[in-house]
Amino acid sequence: MKEQPVVFKGTRNGLNIYVANDSDLSEILEAAAGKLQSGKPFFEGATVNLTFIGREFDSEEKSQLLDIFSRYMKLGEVAFKSRLEPEEKHEKPDRDHYDFFSGIEEGMTRFIRGTVRSGQRVIYDGNIVIIGDVNPGGEVIAGGNILVLGALRGIAHAGVTGNAEAVVASYCLQPTQLRIAGFIARAPEGDTEKPLYPEVAFIKDQQLYIEPYLPGKGRQADFILNNKV
């Protein structure tokens, strides 16, 4: 199987971008733009040091690469290397892999006690647990799972960096917008019936499903517009 054109990994010093030696520039630019768009909430407004590792670039290619990254973040120090030095290979990252948060069954979790109100935005690299409600206009963005121990009536985006294994669960799942990785669903216009039981949203067979915690009562989330972005 062909290697991914680019892989992002956050470190204490910034962001390492591993570039496959056999990838064309067009593949690299397209893959980088996709990952940057998915991780936009993490990069927005931040100054980030960049280290490109692997494939060599000429001056024009470097300019094209940096142009894409500068659309999503403020550029700090930039370096291009064919490989990491031995001491750099053992550097402990500050945050998990930007390309893919793998802590779906376990891992770093942020707990929020209280209501996420309209206009509030909660962003975290790992899992998020809200001990309260998410009101319309509130937004929760997670690299992993989202669990709301109350009513979810705002916006939820789980697996924001591309992990389609992530889930969104709530005691009352009525989001205005629901995203898991690159899949998006919006609530229909007008009043909707309040769920009678806690539910969980997940991706299966390239579709977004909502399933109650009761076995055997799963259903495709066709009551809301379902698209892949």
Summary of the structure (lengths in Angstrom):
residues: 229
radius of gyration: 19.2
end to end distance: 24.3
largest distance: 59.7
contacts: 718
relative contact order: 0.10
helix: 15%
strand: 40%
